[in-house]
Amino acid sequence: MKLINYLQQLNQKSSEDILFVEEPWTIEANTQIVTAERDQTVININGKRYTYFLEIFIINELFEDLDEENMTFEKKCQRIIEYATNDA
């Protein structure tokens, strides 16, 4: 599933889960949700390499902060990618 699709469905996921995303990180990047892999930064699934992106609880906090901004959902997703790239 694409990153943007996972981000649209966050309320259906556990806040303890972790997103791992194929590089390069874009809203269209393939994504996996993983539970309890806190000490891993890279996972391989079906021959594809996914790197640690963010925990869902962090993404939820970022979305809350971005709710005050007047921007599209896609732009909010891009801001989360920027956060994961530069600040996480």
N, CA, C and O atoms as a GROMACS GRO file, in nm:
protein
  352
    1MET      N    1   0.084  -0.118   0.000
    1MET     CA    2   0.000   0.000   0.000
    1MET      C    3   0.090   0.125   0.000
    1MET      O    4   0.201   0.122   0.053
    2LYS      N    5   0.041   0.229  -0.058
    2LYS     CA    6   0.116   0.355  -0.067
    2LYS      C    7   0.113   0.431   0.066
    2LYS      O    8   0.019   0.416   0.144
    3LEU      N    9   0.215   0.510   0.091
    3LEU     CA   10   0.224   0.586   0.215
    3LEU      C   11   0.102   0.673   0.236
    3LEU      O   12   0.047   0.677   0.346
    4ILE      N   13   0.057   0.743   0.134
    4ILE     CA   14  -0.057   0.833   0.149
    4ILE      C   15  -0.182   0.755   0.192
    4ILE      O   16  -0.263   0.806   0.269
    5ASN      N   17  -0.198   0.632   0.143
    5ASN     CA   18  -0.313   0.550   0.182
    5ASN      C   19  -0.306   0.510   0.329
    5ASN      O   20  -0.407   0.512   0.400
    6TYR      N   21  -0.187   0.474   0.375
    6TYR     CA   22  -0.171   0.443   0.517
    6TYR      C   23  -0.200   0.566   0.603
    6TYR      O   24  -0.265   0.556   0.707
    7LEU      N   25  -0.152   0.681   0.560
    7LEU     CA   26  -0.173   0.802   0.638
    7LEU      C   27  -0.321   0.839   0.645
    7LEU      O   28  -0.366   0.899   0.743
    8GLN      N   29  -0.396   0.805   0.543
    8GLN     CA   30  -0.541   0.830   0.544
    8GLN      C   31  -0.614   0.737   0.640
    8GLN      O   32  -0.725   0.768   0.683
    9GLN      N   33  -0.554   0.623   0.674
    9GLN     CA   34  -0.619   0.522   0.756
    9GLN      C   35  -0.558   0.510   0.896
    9GLN      O   36  -0.579   0.409   0.963
   10LEU      N   37  -0.485   0.609   0.940
   10LEU     CA   38  -0.415   0.598   1.068
   10LEU      C   39  -0.508   0.572   1.185
   10LEU      O   40  -0.469   0.503   1.280
   11ASN      N   41  -0.627   0.625   1.181
   11ASN     CA   42  -0.718   0.606   1.294
   11ASN      C   43  -0.760   0.460   1.310
   11ASN      O   44  -0.818   0.424   1.412
   12GLN      N   45  -0.733   0.376   1.211
   12GLN     CA   46  -0.765   0.234   1.218
   12GLN      C   47  -0.646   0.150   1.265
   12GLN      O   48  -0.657   0.028   1.276
   13LYS      N   49  -0.534   0.215   1.293
   13LYS     CA   50  -0.412   0.144   1.331
   13LYS      C   51  -0.376   0.172   1.476
   13LYS      O   52  -0.419   0.273   1.534
   14SER      N   53  -0.299   0.083   1.534
   14SER     CA   54  -0.253   0.101   1.671
   14SER      C   55  -0.147   0.211   1.675
   14SER      O   56  -0.060   0.218   1.589
   15SER      N   57  -0.155   0.296   1.776
   15SER     CA   58  -0.056   0.404   1.788
   15SER      C   59   0.083   0.349   1.818
   15SER      O   60   0.181   0.422   1.806
   16GLU      N   61   0.093   0.223   1.856
   16GLU     CA   62   0.222   0.161   1.884
   16GLU      C   63   0.290   0.105   1.760
   16GLU      O   64   0.408   0.071   1.764
   17ASP      N   65   0.217   0.094   1.650
   17ASP     CA   66   0.274   0.040   1.528
   17ASP      C   67   0.374   0.138   1.466
   17ASP      O   68   0.375   0.257   1.498
   18ILE      N   69   0.457   0.085   1.378
   18ILE     CA   70   0.563   0.163   1.314
   18ILE      C   71   0.550   0.151   1.163
   18ILE      O   72   0.525   0.043   1.110
   19LEU      N   73   0.568   0.263   1.095
   19LEU     CA   74   0.569   0.261   0.949
   19LEU      C   75   0.712   0.242   0.900
   19LEU      O   76   0.805   0.309   0.946
   20PHE      N   77   0.728   0.152   0.807
   20PHE     CA   78   0.852   0.133   0.733
   20PHE      C   79   0.818   0.161   0.587
   20PHE      O   80   0.718   0.112   0.536
   21VAL      N   81   0.902   0.242   0.521
   21VAL     CA   82   0.870   0.290   0.387
   21VAL      C   83   0.989   0.265   0.294
   21VAL      O   84   1.105   0.281   0.332
   22GLU      N   85   0.956   0.226   0.171
   22GLU     CA   86   1.058   0.209   0.068
   22GLU      C   87   1.113   0.345   0.028
   22GLU      O   88   1.038   0.442   0.015
   23GLU      N   89   1.242   0.352   0.008
   23GLU     CA   90   1.303   0.477  -0.038
   23GLU      C   91   1.300   0.483  -0.190
   23GLU      O   92   1.305   0.378  -0.255
   24PRO      N   93   1.293   0.601  -0.248
   24PRO     CA   94   1.285   0.732  -0.182
   24PRO      C   95   1.147   0.755  -0.121
   24PRO      O   96   1.046   0.710  -0.175
   25TRP      N   97   1.144   0.826  -0.010
   25TRP     CA   98   1.020   0.853   0.060
   25TRP      C   99   0.939   0.958  -0.015
   25TRP      O  100   0.979   1.074  -0.025
   26THR      N  101   0.827   0.916  -0.066
   26THR     CA  102   0.730   1.004  -0.132
   26THR      C  103   0.592   0.959  -0.086
   26THR      O  104   0.578   0.854  -0.023
   27ILE      N  105   0.490   1.036  -0.118
   27ILE     CA  106   0.356   0.995  -0.078
   27ILE      C  107   0.311   0.868  -0.152
   27ILE      O  108   0.217   0.802  -0.110
   28GLU      N  109   0.379   0.836  -0.262
   28GLU     CA  110   0.346   0.717  -0.341
   28GLU      C  111   0.435   0.597  -0.308
   28GLU      O  112   0.422   0.492  -0.372
   29ALA      N  113   0.524   0.609  -0.211
   29ALA     CA  114   0.616   0.502  -0.177
   29ALA      C  115   0.543   0.384  -0.113
   29ALA      O  116   0.446   0.404  -0.039
   30ASN      N  117   0.589   0.264  -0.141
   30ASN     CA  118   0.533   0.144  -0.078
   30ASN      C  119   0.564   0.145   0.070
   30ASN      O  120   0.673   0.183   0.112
   31THR      N  121   0.466   0.101   0.149
   31THR     CA  122   0.474   0.112   0.294
   31THR      C  123   0.428  -0.016   0.361
   31THR      O  124   0.339  -0.085   0.312
   32GLN      N  125   0.490  -0.045   0.475
   32GLN     CA  126   0.450  -0.158   0.558
   32GLN      C  127   0.430  -0.108   0.701
   32GLN      O  128   0.505  -0.022   0.749
   33ILE      N  129   0.330  -0.162   0.768
   33ILE     CA  130   0.312  -0.134   0.911
   33ILE      C  131   0.364  -0.255   0.986
   33ILE      O  132   0.329  -0.369   0.956
   34VAL      N  133   0.449  -0.228   1.084
   34VAL     CA  134   0.513  -0.335   1.158
   34VAL      C  135   0.488  -0.312   1.307
   34VAL      O  136   0.490  -0.199   1.356
   35THR      N  137   0.465  -0.420   1.377
   35THR     CA  138   0.445  -0.415   1.521
   35THR      C  139   0.568  -0.475   1.590
   35THR      O  140   0.618  -0.580   1.549
   36ALA      N  141   0.615  -0.408   1.691
   36ALA     CA  142   0.720  -0.460   1.779
   36ALA      C  143   0.855  -0.481   1.711
   36ALA      O  144   0.926  -0.576   1.745
   37GLU      N  145   0.892  -0.397   1.618
   37GLU     CA  146   1.025  -0.404   1.555
   37GLU      C  147   1.103  -0.278   1.593
   37GLU      O  148   1.170  -0.218   1.509
   38ARG      N  149   1.095  -0.239   1.717
   38ARG     CA  150   1.148  -0.112   1.762
   38ARG      C  151   1.300  -0.098   1.749
   38ARG      O  152   1.351   0.013   1.738
   39ASP      N  153   1.370  -0.208   1.749
   39ASP     CA  154   1.515  -0.198   1.741
   39ASP      C  155   1.569  -0.217   1.600
   39ASP      O  156   1.691  -0.219   1.580
   40GLN      N  157   1.481  -0.229   1.503
   40GLN     CA  158   1.525  -0.243   1.364
   40GLN      C  159   1.501  -0.112   1.288
   40GLN      O  160   1.402  -0.043   1.311
   41THR      N  161   1.594  -0.081   1.199
   41THR     CA  162   1.577   0.037   1.114
   41THR      C  163   1.552   0.000   0.969
   41THR      O  164   1.509   0.083   0.890
   42VAL      N  165   1.578  -0.126   0.936
   42VAL     CA  166   1.555  -0.175   0.800
   42VAL      C  167   1.491  -0.313   0.810
   42VAL      O  168   1.534  -0.397   0.889
   43ILE      N  169   1.389  -0.336   0.727
   43ILE     CA  170   1.330  -0.469   0.717
   43ILE      C  171   1.319  -0.506   0.570
   43ILE      O  172   1.308  -0.418   0.483
   44ASN      N  173   1.323  -0.633   0.542
   44ASN     CA  174   1.308  -0.684   0.406
   44ASN      C  175   1.183  -0.770   0.401
   44ASN      O  176   1.169  -0.865   0.479
   45ILE      N  177   1.092  -0.738   0.310
   45ILE     CA  178   0.968  -0.813   0.293
   45ILE      C  179   0.951  -0.841   0.145
   45ILE      O  180   0.948  -0.750   0.062
   46ASN      N  181   0.941  -0.968   0.113
   46ASN     CA  182   0.923  -1.010  -0.028
   46ASN      C  183   1.026  -0.947  -0.120
   46ASN      O  184   0.993  -0.903  -0.230
   47GLY      N  185   1.150  -0.943  -0.076
   47GLY     CA  186   1.259  -0.892  -0.159
   47GLY      C  187   1.267  -0.740  -0.168
   47GLY      O  188   1.350  -0.687  -0.241
   48LYS      N  189   1.181  -0.669  -0.094
   48LYS     CA  190   1.184  -0.523  -0.095
   48LYS      C  191   1.239  -0.473   0.038
   48LYS      O  192   1.214  -0.531   0.144
   49ARG      N  193   1.314  -0.364   0.030
   49ARG     CA  194   1.378  -0.306   0.148
   49ARG      C  195   1.297  -0.185   0.195
   49ARG      O  196   1.273  -0.092   0.120
   50TYR      N  197   1.257  -0.190   0.321
   50TYR     CA  198   1.181  -0.081   0.383
   50TYR      C  199   1.262  -0.027   0.499
   50TYR      O  200   1.319  -0.103   0.577
   51THR      N  201   1.268   0.106   0.510
   51THR     CA  202   1.342   0.167   0.621
   51THR      C  203   1.245   0.233   0.718
   51THR      O  204   1.135   0.276   0.682
   52TYR      N  205   1.291   0.239   0.842
   52TYR     CA  206   1.211   0.301   0.948
   52TYR      C  207   1.168   0.440   0.904
   52TYR      O  208   1.249   0.519   0.854
   53PHE      N  209   1.040   0.470   0.924
   53PHE     CA  210   0.986   0.602   0.891
   53PHE      C  211   0.949   0.674   1.020
   53PHE      O  212   1.022   0.764   1.063
   54LEU      N  213   0.839   0.638   1.083
   54LEU     CA  214   0.797   0.697   1.210
   54LEU      C  215   0.698   0.604   1.279
   54LEU      O  216   0.634   0.520   1.215
   55GLU      N  217   0.685   0.620   1.412
   55GLU     CA  218   0.578   0.552   1.484
   55GLU      C  219   0.447   0.625   1.457
   55GLU      O  220   0.446   0.746   1.433
   56ILE      N  221   0.339   0.552   1.461
   56ILE     CA  222   0.209   0.611   1.430
   56ILE      C  223   0.172   0.719   1.531
   56ILE      O  224   0.111   0.819   1.493
   57PHE      N  225   0.207   0.703   1.658
   57PHE     CA  226   0.171   0.807   1.755
   57PHE      C  227   0.239   0.939   1.722
   57PHE      O  228   0.182   1.045   1.748
   58ILE      N  229   0.360   0.935   1.667
   58ILE     CA  230   0.428   1.059   1.628
   58ILE      C  231   0.357   1.122   1.509
   58ILE      O  232   0.337   1.244   1.505
   59ILE      N  233   0.319   1.040   1.412
   59ILE     CA  234   0.248   1.091   1.295
   59ILE      C  235   0.116   1.156   1.338
   59ILE      O  236   0.079   1.262   1.288
   60ASN      N  237   0.046   1.092   1.432
   60ASN     CA  238  -0.080   1.149   1.481
   60ASN      C  239  -0.057   1.287   1.545
   60ASN      O  240  -0.135   1.379   1.523
   61GLU      N  241   0.051   1.300   1.622
   61GLU     CA  242   0.084   1.429   1.684
   61GLU      C  243   0.115   1.534   1.578
   61GLU      O  244   0.074   1.649   1.590
   62LEU      N  245   0.187   1.494   1.474
   62LEU     CA  246   0.219   1.587   1.366
   62LEU      C  247   0.093   1.632   1.293
   62LEU      O  248   0.078   1.750   1.261
   63PHE      N  249   0.003   1.538   1.267
   63PHE     CA  250  -0.124   1.576   1.203
   63PHE      C  251  -0.203   1.673   1.290
   63PHE      O  252  -0.264   1.767   1.238
   64GLU      N  253  -0.203   1.652   1.421
   64GLU     CA  254  -0.271   1.745   1.511
   64GLU      C  255  -0.212   1.885   1.500
   64GLU      O  256  -0.286   1.984   1.494
   65ASP      N  257  -0.080   1.893   1.496
   65ASP     CA  258  -0.013   2.023   1.482
   65ASP      C  259  -0.046   2.087   1.347
   65ASP      O  260  -0.064   2.209   1.339
   66LEU      N  261  -0.055   2.005   1.243
   66LEU     CA  262  -0.080   2.057   1.108
   66LEU      C  263  -0.227   2.090   1.084
   66LEU      O  264  -0.259   2.157   0.986
   67ASP      N  265  -0.315   2.044   1.172
   67ASP     CA  266  -0.458   2.075   1.156
   67ASP      C  267  -0.485   2.224   1.155
   67ASP      O  268  -0.582   2.270   1.095
   68GLU      N  269  -0.400   2.300   1.222
   68GLU     CA  270  -0.418   2.445   1.228
   68GLU      C  271  -0.376   2.514   1.098
   68GLU      O  272  -0.411   2.629   1.073
   69GLU      N  273  -0.301   2.441   1.015
   69GLU     CA  274  -0.254   2.496   0.889
   69GLU      C  275  -0.361   2.478   0.782
   69GLU      O  276  -0.434   2.379   0.781
   70ASN      N  277  -0.371   2.573   0.693
   70ASN     CA  278  -0.465   2.564   0.583
   70ASN      C  279  -0.392   2.505   0.462
   70ASN      O  280  -0.339   2.577   0.378
   71MET      N  281  -0.390   2.369   0.456
   71MET     CA  282  -0.321   2.302   0.346
   71MET      C  283  -0.392   2.171   0.314
   71MET      O  284  -0.469   2.119   0.394
   72THR      N  285  -0.366   2.120   0.195
   72THR     CA  286  -0.427   1.995   0.152
   72THR      C  287  -0.369   1.877   0.231
   72THR      O  288  -0.264   1.888   0.294
   73PHE      N  289  -0.440   1.766   0.225
   73PHE     CA  290  -0.391   1.645   0.291
   73PHE      C  291  -0.257   1.602   0.233
   73PHE      O  292  -0.168   1.559   0.306
   74GLU      N  293  -0.242   1.613   0.102
   74GLU     CA  294  -0.117   1.576   0.037
   74GLU      C  295  -0.001   1.661   0.087
   74GLU      O  296   0.109   1.611   0.108
   75LYS      N  297  -0.026   1.791   0.107
   75LYS     CA  298   0.079   1.880   0.158
   75LYS      C  299   0.114   1.843   0.302
   75LYS      O  300   0.232   1.847   0.340
   76LYS      N  301   0.014   1.807   0.382
   76LYS     CA  302   0.042   1.763   0.518
   76LYS      C  303   0.128   1.637   0.517
   76LYS      O  304   0.220   1.624   0.597
   77CYS      N  305   0.097   1.545   0.426
   77CYS     CA  306   0.177   1.424   0.413
   77CYS      C  307   0.321   1.457   0.375
   77CYS      O  308   0.416   1.397   0.427
   78GLN      N  309   0.337   1.553   0.286
   78GLN     CA  310   0.472   1.595   0.246
   78GLN      C  311   0.547   1.654   0.365
   78GLN      O  312   0.667   1.630   0.380
   79ARG      N  313   0.480   1.730   0.449
   79ARG     CA  314   0.542   1.785   0.570
   79ARG      C  315   0.586   1.674   0.665
   79ARG      O  316   0.691   1.684   0.728
   80ILE      N  317   0.507   1.569   0.674
   80ILE     CA  318   0.544   1.456   0.760
   80ILE      C  319   0.666   1.385   0.703
   80ILE      O  320   0.754   1.344   0.779
   81ILE      N  321   0.672   1.370   0.572
   81ILE     CA  322   0.791   1.312   0.509
   81ILE      C  323   0.913   1.399   0.539
   81ILE      O  324   1.020   1.348   0.572
   82GLU      N  325   0.898   1.530   0.528
   82GLU     CA  326   1.009   1.621   0.558
   82GLU      C  327   1.054   1.606   0.704
   82GLU      O  328   1.174   1.606   0.733
   83TYR      N  329   0.958   1.592   0.795
   83TYR     CA  330   0.992   1.573   0.935
   83TYR      C  331   1.070   1.442   0.953
   83TYR      O  332   1.173   1.440   1.019
   84ALA      N  333   1.019   1.334   0.894
   84ALA     CA  334   1.086   1.204   0.908
   84ALA      C  335   1.227   1.209   0.849
   84ALA      O  336   1.318   1.145   0.902
   85THR      N  337   1.244   1.282   0.742
   85THR     CA  338   1.374   1.292   0.676
   85THR      C  339   1.473   1.376   0.755
   85THR      O  340   1.590   1.340   0.768
   86ASN      N  341   1.427   1.489   0.808
   86ASN     CA  342   1.519   1.587   0.866
   86ASN      C  343   1.524   1.592   1.017
   86ASN      O  344   1.625   1.634   1.074
   87ASP      N  345   1.416   1.550   1.085
   87ASP     CA  346   1.408   1.574   1.228
   87ASP      C  347   1.395   1.448   1.313
   87ASP      O  348   1.415   1.453   1.435
   88ALA      N  349   1.363   1.337   1.253
   88ALA     CA  350   1.340   1.216   1.333
   88ALA      C  351   1.470   1.146   1.368
   88ALA      O  352   1.468   1.043   1.435
   0.00000   0.00000   0.00000
